[in-house]
Amino acid sequence: MLFATSGIAQQVYTIDDVIARAQTQSLAFKFAETRKENKYWSYRTFRANYNPQVRLISNNGGPLYTNSISRVPQPDGSVKYLPVNQFNPGLNLALQQPIQWTGGTISMNSTYNYFNNLSDNAKQWNGSPVFINLSQPLLAYNPYKWDKRIEPIKYEESKREFAQAREQIASDAVNFYFNVLLQQVNLQIANYNLANNDTIYKIEQGRYNIGTTSEDKLLQVELQLLKSKQDAAKARLDLQNASLLLRTYIGLRSGDDFELTLPEIIPSITVEENQALEYARQTRMEYIAFERRKLEAEAAVAQTRGNLYSVQVNASYGLNNVGQQLSDVYKDPTRQQFMNVTFSTPVLDWGRRRAAMQTARANRRLQEYGIAQDQVTFEQQVRTQARQIEMLKLQIEIAKKSDEVALARYKVAQSRYLIGKTDILNLSTALREKDEAKRAYLSALLQYWTAYYDIRRLTLFDFAANKYLYNPFDEE
């Protein structure tokens, strides 16, 4: 059965065509795809944070070039203001490696500094051909440790989120699709009723002229005809608006006309509650999000604990030298050693540290209660949706039969009215029941198709094809 938006040749779309187009060309799909790509590169950034880096850093220790009257301290403690014209560049080449187990950083460096007093052309090189530097916080929060547990879960969430977004797009496309069908049916009904009421009005006029009906009945029929004209005009406008929404959602050009087929052949599936729940536990992002939220709450407690004290150890060991030429730096370099320990700890904070820790722990408990509630709510949603499938299949059968019966009753009432065996009130009632039955059948189809894609979205499992829509066990 085809419902056409106009009488000219048009592109015919099935519900599968519209869903496929929405899942590849709609703005909603492009948004979901871009979001997935964003999460992918965020994950790549996280992975790169654990790899060594080679960095070239300027190491001037002051201005690169100075030409001014400057304050110059003298060996005896006095100060003179002298003209200074100096060139003092420096570079540090470092191979850095984070230490993920401790949260510190170790690096191997080569540093070179050049000094040239342009006033008297005095030149000198200073450098460390090689030195190793260690920077290590103690008793501190280790972001490398927690990120390594949390970030892979976030990345897995993003892949599942994309699969769920595709099914949500399908569900939204179904609603746009049936909205157009409903308006097409409304227009079809309105035009059908307008033609019938026009015929009935002419018949009633004839009867009035020969005196076999009253003026009251004639006016009632005329009023019904006027209402039919109003309904037909409104149905045309509603169809235009619904078609525009569907066209915009699936990315059709405004000039593209189309026809939609009524999807009366539905996917016949059987969904068992516990099986659906098991699929959801294996594939849905919510279940690993529960784990991620627990870890983030624990990380927040660890970060609060690490912020209570600040102890930093910095140590380096290497070789350095000085000379007139760069090559002199490598001739018999001397040993260079450095070590520094900095710390900051409150002596008296009036319970501030204890309050901060108790707040973090309370937030963790609050998160645990929220996770437990969200898990119960989600599982109940899956079970409810699984139960609905069989009921909705039965509802379609009843609605279809009711549509056929209502149409047959109207035809009987119409025939009886034309031969004067029934009154206009009975005919109007049959007309209203026919229209309501047609819309109820369409509504039953919409509810089933929506439920079908909702159960796919909730479980990421295609019960019709008996396959995963996203399988976390597949290696990419």
N, C-alpha and C positions, 0 to 999 in steps of 0.2 A: 504494500500500500504506500503510495507516494503522496506527500503533501507538498505542493509546489508553492513557491513564493510569488511566481508570476507565470504567465502562460507561454513564455518563450523557452527555447532550449536552454538548459542550465546544467551546471555541474552537479552530479548526484553524490551525496555524501552519506555513508552509513555511520553508525555511532563509532565503529572502530576507526573509520577514516578521520573523524573529527578528533578522537582521542590521540591517534598517532600524530596528527598535525599539531595538536596542543602540546604534546610531549617533545616536540622537536623544534617548533617555530614560535611558540608563544613567548611573551615577555616573562611570564612566570617561570618557564623552563630556563630561559637565558639567565634570569636572576639566580635560580638554583644552581645552574652550571657554574656561574661566576663565583658564587659563594663556595662551592666545592673547590674550585681552583684556588681561591684565596686561602682556604684551609690547607690545601696541599702545599702551597709555598710557605705557609706558616710552619708546617711540619718540617719542610726541608731546612728552614732557618734553624729550627730547634736541633736537627741532626748536625748541621754545620757547626753549631756552637761547641760540639765536643771534638772537633777536628783541629789540628794545629793550624796556625795562621802565620804567615810571613808578613811582617809590617815594616814599612820604612817611615821613620818618624823624625821630624826636625828636632834637633837637640842643640839649640843655640845657647841656652843659658842666659839669654839676654837679647837685646836688639841685634838683628842681622847686620845692620850698618848704622854707625853713629857718626855724626859730624856736628859738634856743638861745643859750647863752653860748659864743662861739667865739673861737678864737685869731686875732687880727687883727694882721698885721705893720704897723708904722708906717713912714713915710718915712725916719726916721732910723735904721732898723734894729731898733728896739726892738719889743716885742710887748705888746699889751694884750688882755685878755679882756673882750670887750664883748658886750652883748646884740645878737643879729642876728635880724631878722624880715624875710625877703626872699621874693619870688616871682620865679622866673627861668625861664620856659618858652622853648622854642625849637623850630623846625621847619625841616626841609630837604626841599624838593621837588626830586627828581632824575630826569632822563631819562637812563638808562644804556644803553649799547650795547657789548657785547663786540666785540673786534677779533679775529676768528677767524684771521686770517693771522699775527698776532704773539702772541696769547694775552693781550693787555692789555685794558683797559677805559677807555672814554672816556665822560664824562657831562657834561651841562649841568644846573646847579643854581641854585636860589634858596633862600637861607638867611635866616631871620629869628629874632632873639633879642630878648626883652623882659625888662627888669629893673625891678622895683618894690621899693624899700626901704619897707616898710610902716611903719617907725618914724617916718619924716619925710615919707612919701608922695612920695619922689623917684623919678621915672619916666624911663625912657630906652629907645629902640629902637635896635638895631644890626642891620644886614643887608647882604647882598650880593644885589641884584636879579638878577644873572646872573654866573655864573663857570663856566668850563670846566675840568674836571679830567681829567688823564690819568694812569693807573697802568699802568706797563709793565715786566714782568720781562724781563731780558736773559739770554741763554744758558740759558734755562730750558725745561723740558718744556712743550709747548703742548697741553693736553688738547683744545682745540677742533679742532685740526688732525687729531689721531688719532681723536677721536670721530666726525668727519665721514666718515672712511673705514670705521670699524668698526661704528658703530650701524646704518646702513642694511643691512649684511649680517646683523646680528642680527635685524632686523625681518623680512627676507626668510626667514631661517631659521625664525622663529616661524610663518610662514604655511605653509611646507613641513612643519614639524613637526606642525602641526594636521592636514594632509592625511594624513600618515603615521600619526598617532594614530588616525584614523578607520579606516584599513585594519587597524591592529593590533587595534582593537576588533572589527572583522568577523572576524578570525582567531580571537580569543578566543571570540567568540560561536559560531563553528563548532565549537570544541572542547567548549563547554558543551552545544551542541545534540546532537552525536554521543554525548556521554557519557550523555545521557538516552536516546537511541535504543539505545545499547548495553545499558543496564540494562533497557529495555523488551524488547529481544530476549532478554536473559538470563531475564527473567521469563516471556516467552512460551515459551522453550525449557524452562524449569524446570517450568512447568505442563503442557506437552505431555509431557515425560518422566515427570512424576508420574502423569498419567493412564495412559500406556502401561505403566509399571512396576506400577501397581495392577492393570491387566488381566492382565499377565503373571504377577503373583503369584497371582492367583485361578486362572489356568489351571494354574500349577505346583502349587498346592494340590490341585486336582482330580486331576492326574496322580499326586501323591504318595499320595492316598487310594486310588487304584486300583492303586498299586504300579508305575507305569511310569516313575518318576523317583526319585532318591535324596534322602535328607534333606539331604545336603550341597548339592545344587543348589537345594533349596527355601530353605535358609538363605541361600544366596548371593543369590537373588532378593529375599528379604525385606530383606537388608542393603542391596541396591540401592534398594528402595522407601523405606527410612528415609532414605537419603542424598538421594533425590529430594525428600522432604518438607523436609529441611534446606536444600537448594539453593533451593527455592521460597520459603521464609521469608526467606532471606538476599537473594534477588533482589528481593523486595518492599521490604525496607529500603533496599537500594542504590538502587532506583528513586526512593523518596521523597527520599533525600538528593540525588541528581542533579537531580531536578526542582526542589528548593528552591534549589540553586545557580544553575540557569538562571533561575528566577523572580526571584531576587534580582538577578542581573546585568542583566537586561533591564528591571527595574522593574515586574514584575507583582505585584499584591497577593497575599497568601498564600492567599486564598480562590479565586483564579481558576484553574479547571481548564483544561487545554489538551491538544490532540493534536498530534503532530508527524508530518509526512509524510517518508517516506524519499526523499532527493534523489538518485534514480537517474539522472536526466537531468542530466549534467554539462556545464559550458561547454566546448565543443570549441575549443581554442585551439592555435595553433602559435607557439612562442616561439623565436626565433633568438638565440643567445648575444650576438653583437655588437650586434644591434639592441636587446636588453634592456639591455645595458651603456650604449648611447648614450642611451636614455631615462633611465636612472638618473643619468647625468652631467648631464643637462639639468634634472632635477626634484628629486633628492634633496637634503636639507638638508646631508648629509655633505660634498658637494663644495664648497659655499660655506663650510661650517664649516672645511674645510681652509684656505681662503684667510683666513678670519677668525682662525684660530689663528696663522697666520704673521704677520699684522698685529699681533696682540696681543703676540707674542714680540718683534717689532721695536719696538713701543711701550714694552715693558718696558725694552729697552736704551736707548731715547731718554730715558725717565724717570730711569733710573739716571745717565745722563750729565748730565741737567739738574740732578740733585740734588747734583752735585759742587761746584757754585758757586751762589751766591745773590747776584744783582744786581737791585735794584729801583729804578726811576726813577718818581718822583711829581712832577707839575708841575700848576700851576693858574694861570689868569689870569681876572680878572674885575673887577667894580666893587663897592665897598662904601661905606657911609656910616653916620652915626649922627644921631639926632635925638629930639626930644621926642614926635613923632607918627610913625606908620608912614609917612605920606606924605613926611616929611622924608628918609627913606632914598633916595627917588628924585630928590631935588633935588641936582644937581651932584655925583654920586657920584665918589669918587676911585678910582684904579687900585689893584687888589690883585693881587700876584704872589707865587708861591710855587714853589720847586723843591727837591727833596730826592733825594739818591742814597744808597741804603744797599746795602752789600755784605757778604758773608761768604765768605771763601775760606780753606781750610786751607793753612798754610805748611809744616807737617811732620806727616804723618799715618801714617808708617811703613808705607806701601804699602796703606793702607785703600782709597783711591780706585781704585787699579789692581785690587785684589782684587774690589771691587764690580763693576767693569766686566767683568772676566773671568768672574765668576759669571753676570752677565746674558747675556753672549755664549754661555757654555756652555749655559745654559738655552734659548737660542734654537736652538742646534744640536740639543739634545735634543728640542725640540718638532718640529723639521724631520724628524728620524729617526722620531719617533712618528707624524707625519702620513703619511710615506711608507709605514710599515708598515700603518697603518689603511686607507690607500687600497688597498693590495694585498689586504688581508684582505676588504675590502668587495667589491671587484671579483670576487674568487674566490667569494664568497657568491652574487653575482648569477649568475655563470656556472653554478655548481652547481645553483642553483634552476631555472634555465632548462633545464638538461639533464634534470631529473627529470620534467618535465611529460609527455613522451611515454612514458617508462617507466611512470609511474603510470597513464596511460590503459590501457596494455596490462595492467597488473596488475589493474585493475578487471575487464576482460574475462575474464581467467583466473579470478579469484576468483568471479565470478558463475557461470561455467560449472562450477567446482568445487562451488559450493553446490548447483546443480541436480543434478549427478551424485551428490553425497553423499546428498542427500535421496532420490533414486531408489534408491540402493543400500540405504539404511536400510529403505525400504518393502519391497524384495525380501527383505532379511534378516528383517524382521518377519513377512512372509507365510510364509517358509520355516520360521521358528521355530514359528509357530502350528500348522503341519501336521506338526511334528516332524522336518523335514528338516535342521535345523542346531541348534547348541547355544547356550546363553546367552552364552558367551564371544564368539562371532562377532557376536551381536546387540549386545552391549555395545560392541564395537569399532566397529560401524557407527553406533551412536548417538553415540559420542564424535566420530567423524569428521564426522558431520552437524553437530553443534554447533560444532566447530572451523571448519568451512567457512563456516557462517553468520556467525560472528564475524570470520573473515578477510575476508569480503566487506564487512562493515561497516567494518572497519579500512582496507580499500583505498579505500573512499569517503571516509573521514575524511582519509586522507593526501592524496588528490587535492584535496579542497576546501581543506584547509589550505595545500597548495602553491600553489593558485590565488590565494588571498588573500595569501600571502607574496610571490609574484612581483609582484602588484599593489602591495604595500607597498614592495618594494625598488625598483621602477621608477616608481611613481606613474603607471602607464599601464594602462588597461583593454584587454587584448588581445581580449576578446570583443566589445566595442563599438568597438574601434579608436579610442580617444580618451584624452586626458590626464585623469588624476584631479586634477592640479594643473598648470596651464600658466603658467610664470613669464613667458611672453611676452604674456599678456593684461594689458591695462591695467585697473586697478581704479578 
